[in-house]
Amino acid sequence: MNSFRLAKLIIVFSSLSFLSITFLRNFNSPENIEKRCTLKFKKDFKNPLETSSEEWGKILDIADNNYLKCMKIP
């Protein structure tokens, strides 16, 4: 009976470890990071009609810098 509990504990711990490593590997893949950053900053790239071209250029520069920071590109 004791060995059965130990085996269950080892199986559960191994399964949780495997699932967490798989999740983190998938979550931190470059494709998923790019998707998250694109969705996060997509709203920054929409041009409101009342924005001047100079102000719009500044907004784009800020959004571009924030996007690069999100992608962890210096």
C-alpha positions in Angstrom: 0.0 0.0 0.0 2.8 2.4 0.8 4.6 1.7 -2.5 1.3 2.5 -4.3 1.1 5.9 -2.7 4.7 6.6 -3.5 4.2 5.6 -7.1 1.1 7.9 -7.3 3.0 10.8 -5.8 5.9 10.3 -8.2 3.5 10.1 -11.2 1.6 13.2 -10.2 4.8 15.2 -9.6 6.3 14.1 -12.9 3.1 14.9 -14.8 2.9 18.4 -13.3 6.5 19.1 -13.9 6.2 18.0 -17.6 3.0 20.0 -18.1 4.6 23.2 -16.5 7.7 22.9 -18.6 5.7 22.3 -21.8 3.5 25.3 -21.0 6.4 27.6 -20.3 8.3 26.5 -23.4 5.1 27.2 -25.5 4.3 30.5 -23.7 7.8 31.9 -24.2 8.3 30.8 -27.8 9.2 33.7 -30.2 6.0 33.3 -32.2 3.8 33.6 -29.2 5.7 36.5 -27.8 5.3 38.3 -31.1 1.5 37.6 -31.2 1.1 38.9 -27.7 3.0 42.1 -28.4 1.2 42.6 -31.7 -2.2 42.4 -30.0 -1.1 44.5 -27.1 0.1 47.4 -29.3 -2.3 47.1 -32.2 -4.5 49.8 -30.8 -1.6 52.2 -30.7 -1.2 52.1 -34.4 -4.8 53.2 -35.2 -4.8 56.7 -36.5 -7.6 58.9 -35.2 -8.9 61.4 -37.7 -8.2 64.5 -35.6 -4.5 63.7 -35.1 -2.0 65.9 -36.9 0.8 64.3 -38.9 3.5 65.5 -36.4 1.6 64.2 -33.4 0.9 61.0 -35.3 4.6 60.5 -36.0 5.4 60.9 -32.3 2.6 58.4 -31.4 4.1 55.9 -33.8 7.6 56.3 -32.5 6.4 55.7 -28.9 4.3 52.7 -30.0 7.3 51.3 -31.9 9.6 51.7 -29.0 7.1 50.0 -26.7 6.6 47.2 -29.2 10.4 46.6 -29.3 10.6 46.6 -25.5 7.8 44.0 -25.4 9.7 41.9 -27.9 12.9 42.4 -25.7 14.8 43.9 -28.6 17.3 46.6 -27.5 
